Amino acid sequence: MKHPNYDIMQALIEYTKANYHISGYAVGAFVIQEDEILSSAVSTHNIENDITCHAEINAIRLASKKIKNRFLTNCYIYTTYGHL
C-alpha cells in the first residue's frame, strides 16, 4: 500500500471523533504496519498530567509493547489534530 493512505486517514478521523470525550481534544494517532493498524491512541496528557502523553507517543508505546520490540520497522504513523 502506498502511504499516505486516504482510507487509513479517514479511519483515524472517525476514531478520533469517537474518542474525543477521553481528552477533550480531537487528537489521535495510528501506527500502521503492513497496511494494518498496529496501535491506536489519543492524547491523554491532560488526564495523566504528563506532557509526554501525546497521541503519537501513546501510539508508539502501544505498538512497541504489542510487537515486543522497540524498533518499529516498516511502520508508518498517522496523526490528526482538529477542532470539533
Backbone as CSV, one residue per row, in Angstrom:
resi,resn,N_x,N_y,N_z,CA_x,CA_y,CA_z,C_x,C_y,C_z
1,MET,0.842,-1.180,0.000,0.000,0.000,0.000,0.883,1.238,0.000
2,LYS,0.447,2.210,-0.732,1.168,3.462,-0.792,0.714,4.364,0.361
3,HIS,1.669,5.048,0.960,1.357,5.964,2.055,1.708,7.372,1.627
4,PRO,0.956,8.372,2.016,-0.213,8.303,2.895,-1.410,7.656,2.195
5,ASN,-2.243,7.024,3.010,-3.405,6.303,2.515,-4.677,6.996,2.983
6,TYR,-5.535,7.329,2.046,-6.773,8.054,2.342,-7.684,7.269,3.281
7,ASP,-7.856,5.966,3.046,-8.763,5.162,3.876,-8.293,5.075,5.325
8,ILE,-6.990,4.942,5.517,-6.448,4.905,6.880,-6.673,6.252,7.558
9,MET,-6.441,7.326,6.830,-6.638,8.659,7.405,-8.097,8.885,7.780
10,GLN,-9.011,8.449,6.934,-10.440,8.581,7.246,-10.802,7.765,8.483
11,ALA,-10.242,6.565,8.600,-10.489,5.730,9.784,-9.961,6.416,11.034
12,LEU,-8.814,7.062,10.926,-8.245,7.785,12.063,-9.120,8.967,12.453
13,ILE,-9.631,9.677,11.488,-10.521,10.812,11.789,-11.758,10.323,12.538
14,GLU,-12.340,9.220,12.092,-13.508,8.656,12.773,-13.152,8.167,14.177
15,TYR,-12.010,7.521,14.321,-11.536,7.056,15.633,-11.363,8.247,16.583
16,THR,-10.765,9.301,16.074,-10.518,10.490,16.887,-11.829,11.131,17.325
17,LYS,-12.776,11.237,16.416,-14.087,11.792,16.769,-14.779,10.943,17.823
18,ALA,-14.703,9.625,17.681,-15.367,8.713,18.614,-14.734,8.756,19.996
19,ASN,-13.457,9.150,20.077,-12.751,9.158,21.356,-12.460,10.555,21.876
20,TYR,-13.090,11.538,21.293,-12.922,12.934,21.702,-13.199,13.120,23.194
21,HIS,-14.158,12.391,23.711,-14.569,12.531,25.113,-13.461,12.150,26.102
22,ILE,-12.498,11.378,25.685,-11.440,10.931,26.600,-10.576,12.101,27.059
23,SER,-10.174,12.938,26.122,-9.270,14.027,26.486,-9.818,15.420,26.212
24,GLY,-10.896,15.485,25.453,-11.430,16.781,25.089,-10.702,17.429,23.922
25,TYR,-9.811,16.672,23.314,-9.063,17.144,22.151,-9.302,16.192,20.988
26,ALA,-9.345,16.739,19.797,-9.502,15.907,18.600,-8.120,15.538,18.079
27,VAL,-7.374,14.811,18.894,-6.017,14.400,18.551,-5.934,12.888,18.666
28,GLY,-5.501,12.249,17.582,-5.367,10.799,17.591,-4.210,10.364,16.724
29,ALA,-3.794,9.105,16.889,-2.690,8.570,16.099,-2.865,7.074,15.893
30,PHE,-2.457,6.612,14.731,-2.370,5.190,14.399,-0.922,4.886,14.051
31,VAL,-0.445,3.717,14.454,0.791,3.171,13.911,0.362,2.059,12.967
32,ILE,0.830,2.131,11.737,0.449,1.198,10.687,1.640,0.312,10.349
33,GLN,1.404,-0.989,10.300,2.426,-1.939,9.869,1.789,-2.927,8.912
34,GLU,2.400,-3.076,7.757,1.881,-3.978,6.729,0.402,-3.706,6.446
35,ASP,0.066,-2.440,6.353,-1.275,-1.973,6.000,-2.350,-2.326,7.021
36,GLU,-1.937,-2.659,8.218,-2.870,-2.931,9.314,-2.601,-1.952,10.442
37,ILE,-3.646,-1.632,11.191,-3.478,-0.752,12.347,-2.845,-1.559,13.464
38,LEU,-1.607,-1.236,13.784,-0.870,-1.920,14.849,-1.287,-1.371,16.208
39,SER,-1.481,-0.057,16.281,-1.935,0.554,17.530,-2.686,1.838,17.221
40,SER,-3.502,2.234,18.182,-4.249,3.484,18.072,-4.275,4.134,19.444
41,ALA,-4.247,5.454,19.441,-4.234,6.160,20.724,-4.718,7.594,20.535
42,VAL,-5.114,8.179,21.645,-5.466,9.594,21.683,-4.557,10.288,22.689
43,SER,-4.576,11.583,22.652,-3.790,12.372,23.593,-4.383,12.239,24.989
44,THR,-3.540,11.960,25.970,-4.001,11.837,27.360,-3.169,12.685,28.317
45,HIS,-2.436,13.653,27.776,-1.552,14.436,28.643,-2.304,15.211,29.713
46,ASN,-3.531,15.629,29.434,-4.285,16.361,30.467,-4.880,15.426,31.513
47,ILE,-5.063,14.167,31.186,-5.575,13.178,32.145,-4.445,12.656,33.030
48,GLU,-3.318,12.346,32.389,-2.168,11.769,33.091,-1.289,12.818,33.770
49,ASN,-1.524,14.091,33.448,-0.638,15.166,33.913,0.809,14.879,33.532
50,ASP,0.964,14.419,32.285,2.279,14.041,31.761,2.383,14.598,30.345
51,ILE,3.277,15.526,30.157,3.408,16.201,28.869,3.802,15.255,27.750
52,THR,4.342,14.082,28.065,4.752,13.134,27.026,3.605,12.262,26.524
53,CYS,2.424,12.397,27.073,1.294,11.539,26.695,0.511,12.088,25.505
54,HIS,1.232,12.511,24.496,0.592,12.917,23.252,0.150,11.678,22.503
55,ALA,-0.808,11.821,21.621,-1.365,10.683,20.885,-0.275,9.892,20.167
56,GLU,0.640,10.584,19.524,1.693,9.907,18.772,2.574,9.054,19.683
57,ILE,2.975,9.616,20.801,3.832,8.887,21.743,3.077,7.707,22.334
58,ASN,1.808,7.919,22.695,0.994,6.816,23.220,0.871,5.692,22.204
59,ALA,0.649,6.029,20.937,0.520,5.009,19.887,1.834,4.259,19.685
60,ILE,2.951,4.975,19.723,4.263,4.336,19.580,4.519,3.390,20.746
61,ARG,4.217,3.829,21.961,4.406,2.964,23.137,3.580,1.688,23.013
62,LEU,2.324,1.830,22.635,1.453,0.659,22.489,1.953,-0.289,21.403
63,ALA,2.384,0.266,20.283,2.888,-0.561,19.187,4.135,-1.331,19.606
64,SER,5.042,-0.669,20.293,6.268,-1.328,20.758,5.966,-2.467,21.723
65,LYS,5.019,-2.224,22.614,4.622,-3.280,23.548,3.964,-4.438,22.816
66,LYS,3.142,-4.135,21.830,2.419,-5.171,21.102,3.364,-6.115,20.360
67,ILE,4.379,-5.547,19.710,5.299,-6.401,18.962,6.525,-6.796,19.779
68,LYS,6.588,-6.316,21.017,7.691,-6.625,21.937,9.048,-6.273,21.335
69,ASN,9.089,-5.070,20.779,10.321,-4.609,20.154,10.307,-3.088,20.122
70,ARG,11.419,-2.485,20.419,11.482,-1.024,20.404,11.670,-0.466,18.999
71,PHE,11.982,-1.336,18.043,12.160,-0.908,16.658,10.876,-1.154,15.879
72,LEU,10.271,-0.118,15.402,9.028,-0.217,14.632,9.368,-0.193,13.137
73,THR,10.004,-1.269,12.717,10.458,-1.387,11.336,9.270,-1.471,10.380
74,ASN,9.385,-0.765,9.271,8.345,-0.752,8.237,6.991,-0.277,8.759
75,CYS,7.033,0.672,9.659,5.797,1.229,10.209,5.647,2.685,9.770
76,TYR,4.412,3.108,9.738,4.063,4.492,9.442,3.202,5.000,10.581
77,ILE,3.317,6.291,10.855,2.444,6.881,11.864,1.539,7.899,11.174
78,TYR,0.277,7.806,11.506,-0.728,8.748,11.015,-1.219,9.507,12.234
79,THR,-1.399,10.786,12.089,-1.867,11.582,13.211,-2.827,12.651,12.712
80,THR,-3.704,13.055,13.596,-4.663,14.089,13.236,-4.811,15.058,14.409
81,TYR,-5.110,16.268,14.050,-5.397,17.281,15.058,-6.470,18.195,14.462
82,GLY,-7.471,18.455,15.227,-8.512,19.345,14.746,-9.422,19.773,15.858
83,HIS,-10.288,20.671,15.539,-11.265,21.174,16.493,-12.633,20.629,16.084
84,LEU,-13.335,20.076,17.039,-14.682,19.573,16.754,-15.716,20.633,17.050
